[in-house]
Amino acid sequence: MSATQLPARARVVVVGGGVIGASVAYHLAHLGWTDVLVLEQGTLSCGTTWHAAGLVGQLRASEAGTRLVRWSTELYGRLEAETGLSTGYRVCGGLTLARTPERMVQLRRTAASATAYDLDCELLTPAQAAERYPLIRSDDLEGAIWLPGDGRADPADLTQALARGARALGVRVVERVRVTGLRLAERGDRRRVTGVVTEHGEVECEVVVNAAGQWAPLVGAMAGVDVPLHSAEHFYVVTDQVEGVHRDLPVLRDPDGYTYVKEEVGGLLVGGFEPEAKPWVAPEDIPYPFEFRLLDEDWEHFEVLMDSAIHRLPVLAETGIRKFYNGPESFTPDNQFLLGEAPECAGFFVAAGFNSVGIASAGGAGRALAEWVVAGEPTLDLGAVDIRRFPSVAANRTWLRSRVAEVLGLHYAVPWPNRELETGRPQRCSPLYERTLALDAVMGSRNGWERPLVFAPSGEVPRLDYSWERPAWADWCDAEQRATRSAVAVFDQTSFSKYLVTGPDALDTLQWVCTADVDVPVGRAVYTGMLDASAGYQADVTVTRTGPEEFLVVSSAATTRRDLDWLRRHRVGTPGIVDVTSAYAVIGVMGPRSRALLSRLTPAALDDVAHPFGTSRVLDLGPCRARATRITYVGELGWELYVPTEEAAVLHDELLGAGADLGVVPAGYSAIEALRLEKGYRAFGRELTAEVTPVEAGLLFACALSGPSDFLGRAALEERRAAGPARRVLSLVAQDPGAWLWGGELVLRDGVPVGQVTSAAGGATVGASVGLALVGDRATGTATAGWCDEGTWEVDLAGRRVPVRVSRRPPYDPRGERLGRS
C-alpha cells in the first residue's frame, strides 16, 4: 500500500514503525485483531531502533519484568522460522563482572533472584570469568555471574520480521506517512480517540497506540496526554576485527566500569551508561526529518567509557575504531518504560520510553500491551511500567531534562534498595517541608512528593547512606520506632492520595469497586481493597463516610492518577470524583500517648466510647480544625489528622510543643515501614499487586463475602477462595539479629526455593530484620496452612543462608491489643 492509499477506517492505528510498534501490531494480529494500521513517518526502524545495541538480557528486577523479557526471547527464537526473515537473534550467554565487594554482593543477590524466577545463573570466580571471556583482564575482579540464556538481536532485522509476521495476518504497514493530529470525542468528563489525521488524509479508528519513541510526547499532546520522557545521547563504538572474537562471544557487562561489549562482525561493539549523561533536545525540537541519523561525535564525553573499556579489554588499546555511534534514545523519570491506556483519553495507549532496553523488552511489552488493548485491562502485573504512575508535572520538559541526565547512569550504578534520585528535587512539597528540614529530616521522594525518611539526632549530619549491611541511619530509625511504641510520634503523611466521591451515586460506586461494605454510618472509616475482574488488587484504600452522600477515599502517594482512573472507569451512574490531595495535609499522631497529646489540644472526648477505632470526627485542635480519624498503619493507638493545607504548619507546631513532656518526636517513613512490617500490614505494589488476591494476601476479612451484594472481582474471588491459595503472604523475622534484609531475597523451605521477600526492614521491637514474603509450594501449586506452619525456613542473603521464623500472624501484637479496638 502506498503512502497515499490510506484506508478510511482501521480498528487500531499504531503510530510508529520501530520495534515496539511492530511488536504491538504483530501481537494484536495474533490475538485476532487484524484490522490494524501501522503508520511510520519515515521507514521501519529509522528512528532510534536501528542504532540500538541489540542486547537481550533476560533477568530484570522483578518477576513481572523478567517474564516480559522471557516472552521476548521465546518469540525471537521462533520468529525467523515463522516469517522467513532473519532477526539476528543469537543466544550467546551474558557475563557480568564485579570490581568491588559491593557489586559482588549485588551479583550474589541477582543470582538468588534468578533462582526465584527459574532462570539459569552461575556465580563465577575471576578465573572462571576469564575462561568464559579470554580477552578480559581479571586480576582486579571480585567475581562474576554467568547467564547462559542471554543473547543479542539485530534491531532492524527484528523489526522487519515482526512487520512481516503482522502483515501475513492482515495488518497494513504504511511508511512515509506523518501523523499531524487526532480526532477526539467528548464522552462525559473523558475524551475518547476516534481518528488519526495525517498528511495524506484521515483514518477513523477505535484505538490509537502511541509507539512513536522519542516523538511520543508530541503524539500524546495531540490527545492531551502527558508522556513523560526525554531523549539523551547514547554512545558506542564499533571496532575493527579483533583476533579471538567470534559469533558466540558472550555479551560482556562491566557495570563498575559503566560499559558493555558484544561481538559485531568480527570486531567489538563497545558502549556504556556513563554516570552523568548528556540530554538531547526536547521532543518539539527534534529536527524533521530525522531518519537513520546520528548526532555529532563527542570523544571527550565518551572518554570515561573508552578508558574503562581499554582497562578491561587491553586489546582495545591497539585496535582501530571503525565507527562512532551517537544516537538519541528516550528515557523516563524512573528508568522504567511507559505502557498502558492513558487516563486522559480513552482508547489512547502508549508504549514508549524504553530506556535503552527496547530490544530486550519489545517482544514481551508488545504482547502485554496488545493483551491490554484486547482485554480492556492488563493481564499481568504491570504496575512498575504503567503510564498512570506519574503525576502530570512529571512531563515538565525542564524537569525531565534534569532527571534523564541522572537516569541513564542508573543502568550500571549499584542498585541500592533505598536509592533516592537526586535530580529535579524538590518538586512537590508538603506545607511541613521547611519545618521537617529544620528538624534535620533526611528526605526521600515518592511520586514527586518530598517526604521525611528519618530524622538525624542533634549533632549528626542528616544524610542517607547506602549499604547492603545495616546503614548508619538505622539507629536513628530505631529511636523513632521505640518512641512510637512507648510514647508518641508525629508523622508528616501529607503525600497520601485523597479523593472525594460525592452525590447520589457515590455509595453505589464505592459498593461496586470496594471489597468491603462501605455503607456505614457517617463518621466511620473502612479499610478495603479494590479488585479487577480477576480479583487481583488494583488499590488498597481507606474509605471514610463524611456525609450521607460524601466519602473520603485515602490511598498511597504513588497511585493518584491510577486510582482516579480506576474510579472513573468503574463508577456507577455519575458520582462526583474529585482529587483533593493538595487541599489537605495529613499529620499522623501515633503511639500509646497519642490520646494524651491530642487531649491537650481539644476539649472533645477521645476515649474508647466517644471515639472508638475506625471513627472519624472533625475536631478543634488548638487554633485549627481537622478531621481526626482513629486508624493506624504502625500498629499503635493513633489518629490521622486531615487538616487544610494552610493550617498544617500551625497544627504541627502545636503538637510538638504540647507533647514535649510526653516524649513526642518527629518520625519518618522508614520508621513507618518497619512498624507496619512488625504488624504484618500489607502494602500496595509490593504484597498487593494485580497478581495477588485477598486469598493469597490473607485479607478476606476486608471482603464482604457473607452478604448478597456484588462487587467487582467477587465471582473470581469466590472461585479462588474455593480452590485455595497457590501462594500466601507470610510474616518473617530473621533469627540472626545481625542479618539485614532489604526485600527481594530468595525464600527457601527445607532448602527448596518457594518465593521472595516482598518487603523488609529493621524492626526495633522484635530486634531483628522483619518482613513479608510471598511464598508457595511450586511442586504442588498450593500453600496450605499446614505447609506454611511446618518446615525449616531460610532466606538467601547474598549467598548466605539465614534462618527465619515465618508465621501467618504478625510477629508484633498478633491480637491487636495495642490498638484499643473498643
C-alpha positions, 0 to 999 in steps of 0.5 A, a space after each residue: 500500500 502506498 503512502 497515499 492509499 490510506 484506508 478510511 477506517 482501521 480498528 487500531 492505528 499504531 503510530 510508529 514503525 520501530 520495534 515496539 510498534 511492530 511488536 504491538 501490531 504483530 501481537 494484536 494480529 495474533 490475538 485476532 485483531 487484524 484490522 490494524 494500521 501501522 503508520 511510520 513517518 519515515 521507514 521501519 526502524 529509522 528512528 532510534 531502533 536501528 542504532 540500538 545495541 541489540 542486547 537481550 538480557 533476560 533477568 530484570 528486577 522483578 518477576 513481572 519484568 523478567 517474564 516480559 523479557 522471557 516472552 521476548 526471547 521465546 518469540 525471537 527464537 521462533 520468529 525467523 522460522 515463522 516469517 522467513 526473515 532473519 532477526 539476528 537473534 543469537 543466544 550467546 550467554 551474558 557475563 557480568 563482572 564485579 570490581 568491588 565487594 559491593 557489586 559482588 554482593 549485588 551479583 550474589 543477590 541477582 543470582 538468588 533472584 534468578 533462582 526465584 524466577 527459574 532462570 539459569 545463573 552461575 556465580 563465577 570466580 575471576 578465573 572462571 570469568 576469564 575462561 568464559 571471556 579470554 580477552 578480559 583482564 581479571 586480576 582486579 575482579 571480585 567475581 562474576 555471574 554467568 547467564 547462559 540464556 542471554 543473547 543479542 538481536 539485530 534491531 532492524 532485522 527484528 523489526 522487519 520480521 515482526 512487520 512481516 509476521 503482522 502483515 501475513 495476518 492482515 495488518 497494513 504497514 504504511 511508511 512515509 506517512 506523518 501523523 499531524 493530529 487526532 480526532 477526539 470525542 467528548 464522552 462525559 468528563 473523558 475524551 475518547 480517540 476516534 481518528 488519526 489525521 495525517 498528511 495524506 488524509 484521515 483514518 477513523 479508528 477505535 484505538 490509537 497506540 502511541 509507539 512513536 519513541 522519542 516523538 511520543 510526547 508530541 503524539 500524546 499532546 495531540 490527545 492531551 496526554 502527558 508522556 513523560 520522557 526525554 531523549 539523551 545521547 547514547 554512545 558506542 563504538 564499533 571496532 575493527 576485527 579483533 583476533 579471538 572474537 567470534 559469533 558466540 562471544 558472550 555479551 560482556 557487562 562491566 557495570 563498575 566500569 559503566 560499559 558493555 561489549 558484544 561481538 559485531 562482525 568480527 570486531 567489538 561493539 563497545 558502549 556504556 551508561 556513563 554516570 552523568 549523561 548528556 540530554 538531547 533536545 526536547 521532543 518539539 525540537 527534534 529536527 524533521 526529518 530525522 531518519 537513520 541519523 546520528 548526532 555529532 561525535 563527542 570523544 571527550 564525553 565518551 572518554 570515561 567509557 573508552 578508558 574503562 573499556 581499554 582497562 578491561 579489554 587491553 586489546 582495545 588499546 591497539 585496535 582501530 575504531 571503525 565507527 562512532 555511534 551517537 544516537 538519541 534514545 528516550 528515557 523516563 523519570 524512573 528508568 522504567 518504560 511507559 505502557 498502558 491506556 492513558 487516563 486522559 483519553 480513552 482508547 489512547 495507549 502508549 508504549 514508549 520510553 524504553 530506556 535503552 532496553 527496547 530490544 530486550 523488552 519489545 517482544 514481551 511489552 508488545 504482547 502485554 500491551 496488545 493483551 491490554 488493548 484486547 482485554 480492556 485491562 492488563 493481564 499481568 502485573 504491570 504496575 512498575 511500567 504503567 503510564 498512570 504512575 506519574 503525576 502530570 508535572 512529571 512531563 515538565 520538559 525542564 524537569 525531565 531534562 534534569 532527571 534523564 541526565 541522572 537516569 541513564 547512569 542508573 543502568 550500571 550504578 549499584 542498585 541500592 534498595 533505598 536509592 533516592 534520585 537526586 535530580 529535579 528535587 524538590 518538586 512537590 512539597 508538603 506545607 511541613 517541608 521547611 519545618 521537617 528540614 529544620 528538624 534535620 529530616 533526611 528526605 526521600 521522594 515518592 511520586 514527586 512528593 518530598 517526604 521525611 525518611 528519618 530524622 538525624 539526632 542533634 549533632 549528626 549530619 542528616 544524610 542517607 547512606 547506602 549499604 547492603 549491611 545495616 546503614 548508619 541511619 538505622 539507629 536513628 530509625 530505631 529511636 523513632 520506632 521505640 518512641 512510637 511504641 512507648 510514647 508518641 510520634 508525629 508523622 508528616 503523611 501529607 503525600 497520601 492520595 485523597 479523593 472525594 466521591 460525592 452525590 447520589 451515586 457515590 455509595 453505589 460506586 464505592 459498593 461496586 469497586 470496594 471489597 468491603 461494605 462501605 455503607 456505614 454510618 457517617 463518621 466511620 472509616 473502612 479499610 478495603 481493597 479494590 479488585 479487577 475482574 480477576 480479583 487481583 488488587 488494583 488499590 488498597 484504600 481507606 474509605 471514610 463516610 463524611 456525609 450521607 452522600 460524601 466519602 473520603 477515599 485515602 490511598 498511597 502517594 504513588 497511585 493518584 492518577 491510577 486510582 482516579 482512573 480506576 474510579 472513573 472507569 468503574 463508577 456507577 451512574 455519575 458520582 462526583 470524583 474529585 482529587 483533593 490531595 493538595 487541599 489537605 495535609 495529613 499529620 499522623 499522631 501515633 503511639 500509646 500517648 497519642 490520646 494524651 497529646 491530642 487531649 491537650 489540644 481539644 476539649 472533645 472526648 477521645 476515649 474508647 466510647 466517644 471515639 472508638 477505632 475506625 471513627 472519624 470526627 472533625 475536631 478543634 485542635 488548638 487554633 485549627 480544625 481537622 478531621 481526626 480519624 482513629 486508624 493506624 498503619 504502625 500498629 499503635 493507638 493513633 489518629 490521622 489528622 486531615 487538616 487544610 493545607 494552610 493550617 498544617 504548619 500551625 497544627 504541627 507546631 502545636 503538637 510538638 510543643 504540647 507533647 514535649 513532656 510526653 516524649 513526642 518526636 518527629 518520625 519518618 517513613 522508614 520508621 513507618 515501614 518497619 512498624 507496619 512490617 512488625 504488624 504484618 500490614 500489607 502494602 500496595 505494589 509490593 504484597 498487593 499487586 494485580 497478581 495477588 488476591 485477598 486469598 493469597 494476601 490473607 485479607 478476606 476479612 476486608 471482603 464482604 463475602 457473607 452478604 448478597 451484594 456484588 462487587 467487582 472481582 467477587 465471582 473470581 474471588 469466590 472461585 479462588 477462595 474455593 480452590 485455595 491459595 497457590 501462594 500466601 503472604 507470610 510474616 518473617 523475622 530473621 533469627 540472626 539479629 545481625 542479618 539485614 534484609 532489604 526485600 527481594 531475597 530468595 525464600 527457601 523451605 527445607 532448602 527448596 526455593 518457594 518465593 521472595 521477600 516482598 518487603 523488609 526492614 529493621 524492626 526495633 521491637 522484635 530486634 531483628 530484620 522483619 518482613 513479608 514474603 510471598 511464598 508457595 509450594 511450586 511442586 504442588 501449586 498450593 500453600 496450605 496452612 499446614 505447609 506454611 506452619 511446618 518446615 525449616 525456613 531460610 532466606 538467601 542473603 547474598 549467598 548466605 543462608 539465614 534462618 527465619 521464623 515465618 508465621 501467618 500472624 504478625 510477629 508484633 501484637 498478633 491480637 491487636 491489643 495495642 490498638 484499643 479496638 473498643 
